Amino acid sequence: MPTIVHFEIPSDDVERTKKFYSDLFGWTIEKWPGAEDRHTDGYWLVTTTDAKGNKAITGGIMKRQGLQGITNHFNVKSVQGYSAKVEKLGGKVITPKTPVPSVGYFAICQDTENNVFSIFESDSAAK
């Protein structure tokens, strides 16, 4: 069953946002060097832990683009298959299947209530 595997927090002031969440939740936040071609202002990976200290869901912080809100990424077996299902159920695919090199593929979608979310398919061979 698809679950949230990654979240993204847009920010007007990335340093302020990093400090806020690091101080609030104790998150480890490190710049992702592989994102320079996709995010001109950088992309910071967030590592979270559960109550027992085990690695939990990952996230990202990036410079806000427009009216962007927090985006949850759900893992699926096939971005293509779930994109078709989104549209069949009355949603929209805003950004079609897009590669994240060496990580996988995602598509940005909108549900029937205009909420934005992403579907994500792991694939280390993605280019």
C-alpha positions in Angstrom: 0.0 0.0 0.0 1.4 3.4 -0.9 2.6 5.5 2.0 4.3 8.8 2.4 8.1 8.3 1.9 9.3 11.9 1.5 8.0 15.5 2.2 9.2 18.8 0.9 8.9 22.1 2.7 9.2 25.3 0.5 10.9 28.2 2.1 11.3 32.0 1.6 14.4 31.9 3.8 16.0 28.5 3.8 18.5 29.2 6.6 15.7 30.4 8.9 13.6 27.3 7.9 16.5 24.9 8.5 17.1 26.4 12.0 13.4 26.3 12.9 12.9 22.6 12.1 16.3 21.6 13.4 15.7 23.3 16.7 12.0 22.2 16.9 12.4 18.5 16.0 16.1 17.8 16.1 16.2 17.0 12.4 19.5 16.6 10.6 19.5 18.8 7.6 22.3 18.6 5.0 22.7 20.1 1.5 22.2 17.6 -1.3 25.0 18.1 -3.8 23.1 16.2 -6.6 20.4 18.9 -6.8 22.3 21.8 -8.3 21.0 21.2 -11.8 17.3 21.0 -10.6 17.2 23.6 -7.8 19.3 26.6 -8.5 19.1 27.7 -4.9 20.0 24.2 -3.6 18.1 21.4 -1.9 18.6 20.3 1.7 17.9 16.7 2.7 16.1 16.2 6.0 16.7 13.1 8.1 14.1 12.3 10.8 14.0 9.6 13.4 11.2 7.9 15.2 10.7 7.9 19.0 13.2 5.0 19.3 15.9 6.8 17.4 15.4 4.7 14.2 15.7 6.5 10.8 12.3 7.5 9.7 10.8 9.4 6.7 13.1 11.7 4.8 12.3 15.2 3.6 13.6 18.2 1.8 13.8 22.0 2.1 14.0 24.2 -0.9 13.4 27.8 -2.0 9.7 28.5 -2.5 8.5 28.7 -6.1 5.3 30.7 -6.4 2.4 29.6 -4.1 3.9 26.2 -3.4 2.9 24.5 -0.2 4.3 21.4 1.6 4.2 18.4 -0.7 4.0 14.8 0.4 5.5 12.1 -1.8 3.8 8.7 -1.9 5.7 5.6 -3.0 4.0 3.6 -5.8 5.0 0.7 -8.0 4.5 2.6 -11.2 4.3 6.4 -11.7 2.8 5.8 -15.1 0.1 3.5 -13.8 -0.8 5.7 -10.8 -0.9 8.8 -13.1 -3.6 7.2 -15.2 -5.5 6.2 -12.0 -5.3 9.8 -10.7 -6.9 11.1 -13.9 -9.5 8.3 -14.0 -10.6 9.3 -10.4 -11.0 13.0 -11.3 -7.6 14.3 -10.3 -4.9 15.9 -12.5 -1.3 15.2 -13.3 0.4 18.6 -13.1 3.9 17.5 -13.8 4.2 14.2 -15.7 6.7 11.5 -14.9 10.1 13.1 -14.2 13.4 11.4 -13.4 15.5 12.1 -10.3 18.8 10.7 -11.5 19.9 7.5 -9.6 16.9 7.8 -7.3 13.6 7.2 -9.3 10.7 9.0 -10.9 8.0 11.3 -9.6 4.9 13.0 -10.9 3.2 16.0 -9.3 -0.6 15.5 -9.1 -3.7 17.4 -7.8 -6.6 15.6 -6.1 -10.3 16.4 -6.5 -10.0 19.1 -3.8 -7.1 20.9 -5.5 -4.5 19.5 -3.0 -1.1 18.9 -4.5 0.9 15.7 -3.9 3.5 13.6 -5.6 3.7 9.9 -6.5 7.2 8.4 -6.5 8.7 5.3 -8.0 12.1 4.1 -6.8 14.6 3.2 -9.6 18.3 3.6 -9.1 18.8 3.4 -12.9 16.7 6.6 -13.4 18.4 9.1 -15.7 
